[in-house]
Amino acid sequence: MWLHLLSSKDEAPTTIKEFQAQVETETGKKLRVLRTDRGGEFTSVEFGLYCAGQGVERHLTAPYSPQQNGVVERRNQTVVGMARSMLKAKKMPAAFWGEAVSTAVFILNRAPTKSLKGTTPFKAWHGRKPDVSFLRTFGCVGHVKKTKPNLAKLEDRSTPMVFLGYERGSKAYRLYDPASSKVVVSRDVVFDEAACWGWESGDGEATPRGLSNSFTVEYMVYSGAGELAHDEGEATPSSESQGTPSSTTQGAPSSESQGTPSRAAQGAPSSESQGTPSSATPGAPSSES
């Protein structure tokens, strides 16, 4: 399966001519039949004269009958659905739909399909098994090595970017740098496939893993005797209401409440409660009475 992105429909005839030359050179065979719908880009007089000069037979579907070109229509739905899932999985903007579609086709050509039993489209066309060891998750964060000379000792050795796909005709990756709004081609990349770019951070600067650069620092201050106070006035339990009991509420009884009576409550009476009356409680009335 081949994919060519067009900025407008009038580029279709030129793209078909270039694709025809490429395929005929690679296979050594001539294009015999071309089946398309009745779009204006395919029914133009110029394109019709070109096909007639090349000996290419034209097949056109009936109006509003996409089922007559069912293989292409079904494949289009598969590619678009896969691209949509890739964009949603990493919460990427819809502006990257072209990169997502290109990457989806690249993967589908290297994946098994029901129409080819026991092989892949890549192997059926090229005659060799495809290498899939370099495949990475679309939209993940990739740390691209800085190649400029004379880096400072403490300067970062890489730049975080967004992985977009694979460069055609080169053993390299395509990555998008949100800081400069440019696409970078590099082979020296360390991927963090579980991470995604923070497109929805809202602070004007995207950050990896969806985190924001701004944060709040809260301080805990101690005031009073053993009481913990929060600087924002939140209710923080004091030492008297914590789970650990204080010295006055421990399980062990105090000296006044222990099982052994104190000196004032022992069996032996005190000097005030002995049988012999004190000088303040004689039977005779005192001088005041």
C-alpha positions in Angstrom: 0.0 0.0 0.0 1.3 3.4 -1.0 0.4 6.8 0.3 0.9 10.3 -1.2 -0.3 13.4 0.7 -1.7 16.1 -1.6 -2.2 19.8 -0.7 -4.9 20.0 -3.4 -6.7 17.6 -5.7 -5.1 19.1 -8.8 -1.8 17.5 -7.8 -3.3 14.0 -8.3 -2.5 13.5 -12.0 1.2 14.5 -11.5 1.5 12.3 -8.4 0.0 9.3 -10.3 2.5 9.8 -13.1 5.4 9.9 -10.7 4.1 6.8 -8.9 3.7 4.9 -12.2 7.3 5.6 -13.2 8.6 4.5 -9.8 6.6 1.2 -9.7 7.4 0.3 -13.3 11.1 0.8 -12.7 11.1 -1.3 -9.6 9.1 -4.2 -11.0 10.0 -4.0 -14.6 6.3 -4.3 -15.6 3.9 -1.9 -17.2 0.7 -0.4 -15.8 -2.2 -1.9 -17.7 -5.4 -0.8 -15.8 -6.2 2.1 -13.6 -9.5 2.1 -11.6 -10.7 5.3 -10.0 -13.9 7.1 -9.1 -15.3 9.9 -11.2 -13.6 12.8 -9.3 -12.6 15.8 -11.4 -8.9 15.1 -10.9 -9.3 11.7 -12.6 -11.7 12.7 -15.4 -9.7 15.7 -16.7 -8.9 15.8 -20.5 -5.2 16.1 -19.8 -5.1 13.0 -17.7 -7.2 11.1 -20.1 -4.8 11.9 -23.0 -1.9 10.8 -20.8 -3.4 7.4 -20.0 -4.3 6.9 -23.7 -0.7 7.7 -24.7 0.7 5.2 -22.2 -1.8 2.5 -23.2 -3.4 2.4 -19.7 -7.0 1.2 -19.7 -9.3 3.3 -17.6 -12.0 1.9 -15.3 -14.4 4.4 -13.7 -17.0 3.5 -10.9 -20.6 4.4 -11.2 -21.7 7.7 -9.5 -22.2 7.3 -5.8 -21.1 3.6 -5.9 -18.0 3.3 -3.8 -18.6 -0.4 -3.4 -17.4 -0.8 -7.0 -13.9 0.2 -5.7 -14.3 -1.7 -2.4 -10.7 -2.6 -1.8 -9.5 1.1 -1.8 -12.6 2.3 0.2 -12.2 -0.4 2.8 -8.5 0.3 3.1 -9.1 4.0 3.5 -11.4 3.4 6.5 -8.8 1.2 8.1 -6.1 3.8 7.7 -8.2 6.7 8.9 -9.5 4.7 11.9 -5.9 3.7 12.9 -4.6 7.3 12.5 -7.5 8.6 14.6 -6.7 6.1 17.4 -3.0 7.0 17.3 -3.8 10.7 17.7 -6.3 10.2 20.5 -4.0 7.8 22.4 -1.4 10.6 22.9 -3.9 13.5 22.9 -2.2 15.1 19.9 -3.7 17.9 17.9 -5.6 17.1 14.7 -3.0 19.1 12.7 -0.7 16.1 12.7 -3.2 13.9 10.8 -0.9 13.7 7.8 2.0 12.3 9.9 -0.4 9.9 11.7 -1.8 8.6 8.4 1.7 8.1 6.9 2.8 6.2 10.0 -0.3 4.0 10.0 0.4 3.0 6.4 4.0 2.3 7.3 2.9 -0.1 10.1 0.1 -1.8 8.1 2.6 -2.7 5.4 4.6 -4.6 7.9 1.7 -6.2 9.7 -0.1 -9.5 8.8 -3.3 -9.2 6.8 -6.1 -11.6 6.0 -5.7 -11.1 2.2 -2.1 -12.5 2.4 -1.9 -15.8 4.2 1.3 -16.2 6.3 3.1 -13.1 5.1 3.0 -9.3 5.1 2.5 -6.8 2.2 6.2 -5.8 2.6 7.4 -9.3 2.2 5.0 -10.0 -0.7 6.4 -6.9 -2.6 10.1 -6.9 -1.7 10.6 -10.7 -1.2 12.2 -10.3 2.2 11.0 -10.2 5.8 10.7 -6.6 7.2 12.6 -5.4 10.2 10.3 -4.1 13.0 12.9 -3.7 15.8 13.0 0.1 15.3 9.3 0.7 15.6 8.2 3.1 18.3 5.0 4.5 19.7 3.5 7.3 17.7 3.3 10.6 19.6 5.6 9.6 22.5 8.4 11.8 23.8 11.8 11.4 22.2 15.0 12.9 23.5 17.1 14.0 20.5 20.8 14.3 20.8 22.2 17.8 20.4 24.9 17.7 17.6 26.0 21.3 17.8 29.7 21.7 18.7 31.2 23.3 21.9 28.5 22.3 24.3 29.0 23.6 27.9 29.8 21.0 30.5 26.5 21.4 32.3 24.3 22.0 29.2 21.7 19.4 28.3 22.8 16.8 25.9 19.4 16.2 24.4 16.1 18.0 23.5 12.7 16.5 24.2 10.5 16.3 21.1 7.4 14.5 19.8 7.8 11.4 17.7 6.0 11.7 14.4 7.2 8.7 12.3 9.9 7.5 10.0 11.8 9.5 7.3 11.2 8.1 3.8 14.4 7.0 2.1 16.5 7.3 5.2 17.3 5.3 8.4 16.1 8.0 10.7 13.1 9.2 12.7 10.9 12.3 12.3 10.3 14.4 15.4 8.5 17.6 16.1 10.1 20.3 18.2 7.3 22.4 19.9 9.8 25.1 21.0 10.8 25.9 17.4 7.8 24.5 15.6 10.1 22.5 13.2 10.4 18.9 12.2 13.7 17.3 13.0 15.2 14.2 11.3 17.6 12.3 13.6 18.8 8.8 14.3 20.2 9.5 17.8 17.0 9.4 19.8 16.2 8.0 23.3 12.4 7.3 23.5 10.1 7.5 26.5 7.2 5.6 24.9 5.0 5.8 28.1 5.1 9.6 28.1 3.1 12.1 26.0 3.5 15.8 25.4 1.4 18.2 27.5 -0.5 19.7 24.6 -3.4 20.7 27.0 -1.2 22.2 29.7 -2.6 25.7 28.9 0.4 27.6 30.0 1.7 28.2 26.5 4.6 25.8 26.8 4.2 22.1 26.3 5.9 19.8 28.8 6.5 16.1 28.8 4.1 13.7 30.6 1.4 16.4 30.6 2.8 18.2 33.7 2.9 21.9 34.2 6.0 24.0 34.9 4.2 26.0 37.6 3.9 24.6 41.1 2.9 25.7 44.7 5.2 25.4 47.7 3.5 25.0 51.1 5.3 25.6 54.3 4.6 23.9 57.7 5.4 26.1 60.7 5.5 25.1 64.4 3.9 27.5 66.8 3.1 27.2 70.5 4.0 24.3 72.7 3.8 21.2 70.6 1.0 22.4 68.4 1.4 22.1 64.6 0.0 25.0 62.6 -0.5 25.2 58.8 0.3 28.5 57.1 -2.9 28.4 55.1 -5.2 27.9 58.1 -6.1 24.3 57.5 -7.3 22.2 60.4 -4.3 20.3 61.7 -4.7 18.1 64.7 -2.6 19.1 67.8 -0.5 16.8 69.9 -3.3 16.4 72.4 -5.8 15.0 69.8 -3.4 12.7 68.0 -3.7 8.9 68.1 -0.9 8.6 70.6 -2.2 9.5 74.1 -0.6 12.3 76.0 1.1 12.0 79.4 -2.1 12.7 81.3 -4.2 10.1 79.4 -1.9 7.1 79.2 -3.2 3.7 80.1 -1.0 3.5 83.2 -2.8 5.2 86.1 -1.2 8.1 87.9 0.1 8.0 91.5 -3.2 9.2 92.7 -5.3 6.5 91.0 -3.1 3.5 91.3 -4.3 0.3 93.1 -1.9 0.9 96.0 -3.4 3.7 98.2 -1.4 6.8 98.8 -0.1 7.9 102.1 -3.3 9.9 102.7 -5.5 6.9 101.9 -3.6 4.1 103.6 -5.2 1.8 106.1 -3.5 3.4 109.0 -5.4 6.6 110.0 -3.6 9.9 109.8 -3.0 12.1 112.7 -6.2 14.0 112.0 -8.4 10.8 112.1 -6.8 8.8 115.0 -8.8 7.7 117.9 -7.2 10.3 120.2 -8.9 13.6 119.5 -6.8 16.5 118.4 -6.5 19.8 120.2 -9.0 21.3 117.8 -11.8 18.7 118.5 -12.0 18.0 122.3 -15.3 17.3 124.0 -15.0 20.5 126.0 -16.1 23.6 124.1 -13.4 25.9 122.9 -12.9 29.4 124.0 -14.7 30.8 121.0 -17.9 28.9 121.8 
